[in-house]
Amino acid sequence: MFILTDLPDGFHENPYPHYRRLREDAPACLQPDGSVVVSRYADLDRIYRDTTTFISDKKAVFGPKYGVDSPLYEHHTNSLVFNDPPLHTRVRKVMVGAMNPRALAQMEPGLELLIAGLLDEMEGKAVVELIEAFAGAIPIEVIGNLLGIPRDQRDPLRDWSLAILGALEPQLTPEQEAHGNQSVTDFKAFLRTIIEDRKANPGDPEVDVLTRLIHTEGDHLTEVELYQNCIFILNAGHETTTNLIGNSLALLDQHRDKRAELIANPALINTAVDEFLRMESPNQFGNRLTTAEIELHGLTIPAGTDIHLCMGGANRDPEQFADPDEMILNRRPNKHLAFAGGAHTCVGLTLARMEGRIAVGRFLERYPDYEIQPGAERGGRVRFRGYARLPARLT
């Protein structure tokens, strides 16, 4: 039996054989706490689309997990991803508007310059740690710019993000929970001056997400909703994009024939990024809560059950993807679920793809013969899949 809180040996190194057995033998896998892991593509697709039977509101789950008076409870029950309408609709509308084509087009030259500068800084170094020096540095700058966070104040953002999102893991130590709570508190204090200044001095709402969040038309966000969704934007845009870039470079090192193919035909980068997302989804699990009793693969699931959506497993389902364990750089169609689906499809997917496309493409142009070195270290988490360390020799 697959148990999220008691993972099998070798899971973090390679979870995909375990996901395959789940799909084949227990596509609706009951957990000791009464929750259920679902791993087939068709089931996840159905659940994402049915927002009546399967809801995103997690107050009933997070209350017992964090305590209703905790900073983590306040954050995760007010952020976009764990909410249904009307809050989800209001916040998502603001964020979608801020990710309009004009705004993204204006971001691209700055992103090119940022990545070129990071690649320049690596020049001449024998070994570079790619997460710290490259993959993790890019989204912090991009999301920091989106919200207008002063560049010289961004240093603590990565640590806060890892601690807050890390608290979503199925099992927490007291130290991890305490660190997550303190990070929410510190993040709110950090944002206070920035938000008050933006209220007094609004930016261009066409490109300034924070100004849009503060000055929404119609129903304004409450103070709690405003602060917690600023934190959510910074966290969500950072962790997953770091994982996308790091995972992509690791995959290309493991599949050097595909790396050579991509270098020879750089136009493949757009479809290649989606293939990297499918093969190594930065976010491996999502969650929904049932509002009614349902039956799935012979298992009766009561109302109020927490459903763990195994995106990492669904993205290698042979019923949806031919040769699912093979990297096919020009795979079409490629309707992977790395960005979830339905009403909660990731609002930043176009920005994430742009970051992945430019980061991986420019890295290969500059350092086509890079080699990942011993000492690469996975992040050791269930929900998010990426590297904590990824040392590479560049030439």
DRENFIKE-432503 format. One line per 10 residues: number of its first residue (from 1); their letters; for each residue x, y, z of C-alpha. Coordinates in steps of 0.2 Angstrom, whole numbers. Each point is the difference from the previous one (the first is absolute). Example, Ala and Ser with C-alpha at 12.3 -4.5 7.8 and 13.67 -1.06 7.14 Angstrom:
1) as) 62/-22/39 ~ 6/17/-3
REM end
This chain:
1) mfiltdlpdg) 0/0/0 ~ 6/17/-4 ~ -1/12/15 ~ 5/18/-2 ~ 6/2/18 ~ 11/-16/-1 ~ 8/1/-17 ~ 9/-15/-8 ~ 19/0/-1 ~ 7/9/-15
11) fhenpyphyr) -16/10/-3 ~ 8/17/0 ~ 13/-6/-13 ~ -13/-8/-11 ~ -18/0/4 ~ -7/-5/-17 ~ 1/-19/2 ~ -11/3/16 ~ -12/10/-10 ~ -1/-13/-13
21) rlredapacl) -5/-13/13 ~ -13/12/7 ~ -8/3/-17 ~ 0/-19/-4 ~ -5/-7/17 ~ -7/13/11 ~ -6/15/-11 ~ -10/6/15 ~ 11/-4/15 ~ -7/2/17
31) qpdgsvvvsr) 12/7/13 ~ 0/-4/19 ~ -8/17/4 ~ -14/-2/-12 ~ 6/10/-14 ~ 2/-7/-18 ~ 14/1/-13 ~ -6/1/-18 ~ 13/-3/-13 ~ -8/-3/-18
41) yadldriyrd) -1/14/-12 ~ -18/-2/-4 ~ -5/1/18 ~ 10/15/3 ~ -7/9/-15 ~ -18/-4/6 ~ 4/6/17 ~ 7/16/-6 ~ -15/4/-11 ~ -13/-4/14
51) tttfisdkka) 1/15/12 ~ -16/-5/8 ~ 4/-18/6 ~ 18/4/3 ~ 4/17/8 ~ 17/9/4 ~ -5/8/17 ~ 11/-9/13 ~ -6/8/16 ~ -6/-17/6
61) vfgpkygvds) 17/-8/-3 ~ 12/14/5 ~ -9/4/16 ~ 5/-17/8 ~ 17/1/-8 ~ 6/17/5 ~ -13/6/13 ~ -12/14/-5 ~ 9/14/8 ~ 17/-4/-8
71) plyehhtnsl) 8/11/-14 ~ 1/-15/-11 ~ -19/-3/1 ~ -3/19/-4 ~ 11/-1/-15 ~ -5/-16/-8 ~ -19/3/3 ~ 1/17/-8 ~ 12/-3/-15 ~ -7/-2/-17
81) vfndpplhtr) 4/-19/-2 ~ -10/-6/15 ~ -16/10/-4 ~ -15/-1/-10 ~ -11/15/-6 ~ -3/13/4 ~ 18/4/7 ~ 8/-11/-13 ~ -10/9/-14 ~ 5/17/6
91) vrkvmvgamn) 18/-3/3 ~ 2/-11/-16 ~ -7/14/-11 ~ 12/13/7 ~ 15/-12/-3 ~ -6/-5/-18 ~ -1/18/-4 ~ 17/3/6 ~ 7/-14/-11 ~ -7/8/-16
101) pralaqmepg) 10/-2/-16 ~ 6/18/1 ~ 7/-2/17 ~ 9/-17/-4 ~ 7/8/-16 ~ 7/14/11 ~ 8/-13/12 ~ 9/-10/-13 ~ 15/12/-4 ~ 3/2/19
111) lelliaglld) 0/-19/2 ~ 12/-2/-14 ~ 12/13/8 ~ -2/-9/17 ~ 4/-17/-7 ~ 15/7/-10 ~ 7/8/15 ~ -1/-16/10 ~ 8/-10/-13 ~ 14/13/-1
121) emegkavvel) 3/-2/19 ~ 3/-19/-3 ~ 13/3/-13 ~ 17/-7/5 ~ -6/-10/15 ~ 4/-18/1 ~ -16/-6/8 ~ -16/10/3 ~ -14/-4/11 ~ -14/2/-12
131) ieafagaipi) -15/2/12 ~ 8/15/10 ~ 9/8/-14 ~ -13/-2/-14 ~ -17/-10/2 ~ -4/8/17 ~ 6/17/-5 ~ -11/3/-15 ~ -18/-1/7 ~ 5/10/16
141) evignllgip) 4/14/-12 ~ -15/-2/-11 ~ -13/-1/14 ~ 9/13/10 ~ -2/12/-15 ~ -18/-5/-3 ~ -4/6/18 ~ 13/14/0 ~ 10/-7/15 ~ 16/10/1
151) rdqrdplrdw) 15/-10/-7 ~ 11/3/16 ~ -14/-8/11 ~ -3/-16/-9 ~ 13/-11/9 ~ -12/-8/13 ~ -14/-4/-13 ~ 7/-17/-5 ~ 1/-7/18 ~ -17/6/4
161) slailgalep) -7/-8/-15 ~ 8/-17/3 ~ -6/0/18 ~ -18/6/-4 ~ -3/-12/-14 ~ 10/-14/9 ~ -14/0/13 ~ -12/-7/-13 ~ 10/-17/1 ~ -11/-14/6
171) qltpeqeahg) 11/-2/16 ~ 8/14/10 ~ 13/1/14 ~ -4/12/14 ~ 16/10/-7 ~ -7/1/-17 ~ -17/6/6 ~ 8/13/11 ~ 11/6/-14 ~ -15/1/-12
181) nqsvtdfkaf) -10/10/13 ~ 14/12/3 ~ 3/3/-18 ~ -18/5/-3 ~ 2/12/14 ~ 16/7/-6 ~ -6/1/-18 ~ -16/11/5 ~ 11/11/10 ~ 12/2/-15
191) lrtiiedrka) -15/4/-12 ~ -8/13/12 ~ 11/15/-5 ~ 0/-5/-19 ~ -19/-1/0 ~ -3/16/9 ~ 12/9/-12 ~ -9/-7/-15 ~ -16/6/7 ~ 6/17/1
201) npgdpevdvl) 10/-1/-17 ~ -9/-12/-12 ~ 10/-7/-14 ~ -7/-4/-18 ~ -14/-12/3 ~ 4/-8/-18 ~ 16/-7/6 ~ 1/2/19 ~ -9/-15/8 ~ 0/8/18
211) trlihtegdh) -8/16/-6 ~ -14/-11/-8 ~ -2/-10/16 ~ -2/16/10 ~ -11/9/-12 ~ -12/-13/-6 ~ -16/6/-8 ~ -16/-5/9 ~ 3/-12/15 ~ 17/5/8
221) ltevelyqnc) 11/-13/9 ~ 0/0/19 ~ 16/4/8 ~ 3/-18/4 ~ -4/-5/-18 ~ 12/13/-7 ~ 15/-5/11 ~ -3/-19/-2 ~ -2/1/-19 ~ 16/10/-2
231) ifilnaghet) 9/-13/10 ~ -8/-14/-11 ~ 5/9/-16 ~ 18/1/5 ~ 0/-18/7 ~ -9/-8/-15 ~ 10/9/-13 ~ 16/-4/8 ~ 1/-18/5 ~ -8/-8/-15
241) ttnlignsla) 10/10/-13 ~ 16/-4/10 ~ -5/-18/-1 ~ -4/1/-19 ~ 17/7/-4 ~ 10/-11/11 ~ -9/-16/-5 ~ 1/5/-19 ~ 19/1/1 ~ 2/-16/10
251) lldqhrdkra) -11/-9/-13 ~ 10/6/-14 ~ 16/-6/8 ~ -8/-17/3 ~ -6/-1/-18 ~ 15/7/-10 ~ -7/-6/-17 ~ -15/11/3 ~ 11/15/6 ~ 10/-2/-17
261) elianpalin) -17/0/-9 ~ -5/16/9 ~ 16/9/-3 ~ 0/-5/-19 ~ -18/6/-1 ~ -4/14/12 ~ -17/3/-7 ~ -5/-16/10 ~ 1/10/17 ~ -18/4/1
271) tavdeflrme) -6/-18/-1 ~ 15/-6/10 ~ -5/11/15 ~ -17/-8/1 ~ 9/-17/-2 ~ 11/4/15 ~ -16/6/10 ~ -8/-17/-4 ~ 14/-11/4 ~ 6/9/16
281) spnqfgnrlt) -15/10/6 ~ 6/13/12 ~ -16/-2/10 ~ -4/-18/2 ~ -16/0/11 ~ -15/11/1 ~ -15/-2/11 ~ -19/1/0 ~ -14/-3/13 ~ -15/-10/-5
291) taeielhglt) -17/8/4 ~ -10/-16/-3 ~ 2/-19/1 ~ 8/-7/-16 ~ 6/-17/-6 ~ 17/-1/-9 ~ 7/-17/-6 ~ -11/-9/12 ~ 5/11/15 ~ -15/9/8
301) ipagtdihlc) 7/17/5 ~ -10/10/13 ~ -4/19/-1 ~ 13/10/8 ~ 15/-11/-6 ~ 17/7/-4 ~ 5/-6/-17 ~ 18/1/-5 ~ 2/3/-19 ~ 16/-9/-5
311) mgganrdpeq) 5/11/-15 ~ 17/-8/-1 ~ -9/-17/-3 ~ -13/7/-12 ~ 13/8/-11 ~ 7/-17/-4 ~ -16/-9/-2 ~ 1/-11/-16 ~ -18/2/-3 ~ 3/19/-4
321) fadpdemiln) 18/0/-6 ~ 9/-12/-12 ~ 16/-6/7 ~ -2/10/16 ~ 17/-3/7 ~ 9/6/-16 ~ 5/18/-3 ~ -7/5/-16 ~ 5/18/-3 ~ -13/4/-13
331) rrpnkhlafa) -14/-10/8 ~ -17/6/-6 ~ -13/0/7 ~ 7/2/18 ~ -15/4/11 ~ 10/-3/16 ~ -6/5/17 ~ 15/9/7 ~ -10/16/1 ~ -15/-9/7
341) ggahtcvglt) -17/2/-10 ~ -17/7/0 ~ -4/16/9 ~ 16/-1/10 ~ 12/-2/-15 ~ 16/9/5 ~ -3/19/-4 ~ 19/2/-3 ~ 2/-14/-12 ~ 5/12/-15
351) larmegriav) 13/9/11 ~ 7/-17/6 ~ 2/-7/-17 ~ 8/17/-6 ~ 13/-2/15 ~ 3/-18/-4 ~ 2/3/-19 ~ 12/14/2 ~ 10/-7/15 ~ 3/-17/-8
361) grflerypdy) 2/6/-17 ~ 13/13/4 ~ 9/-12/12 ~ 2/-12/-14 ~ 7/13/-11 ~ 13/5/12 ~ 5/-16/8 ~ -5/-14/-12 ~ 12/-13/8 ~ -5/2/18
371) eiqpgaergg) 1/-15/12 ~ -10/-3/16 ~ 13/-5/13 ~ -1/-11/15 ~ -9/8/15 ~ -17/4/-9 ~ -13/0/14 ~ -19/-2/-2 ~ -10/12/11 ~ -7/-15/9
381) rvrfrgyarl) -18/5/-1 ~ -16/-9/-6 ~ -11/14/-6 ~ 14/10/-9 ~ 13/-9/-11 ~ 17/9/-3 ~ 18/1/6 ~ 7/8/15 ~ 17/-1/-8 ~ 5/-2/-18
391) parlt) 19/2/-2 ~ 6/0/-18 ~ 16/1/-10 ~ -3/13/-14 ~ 13/-5/-12
REM end
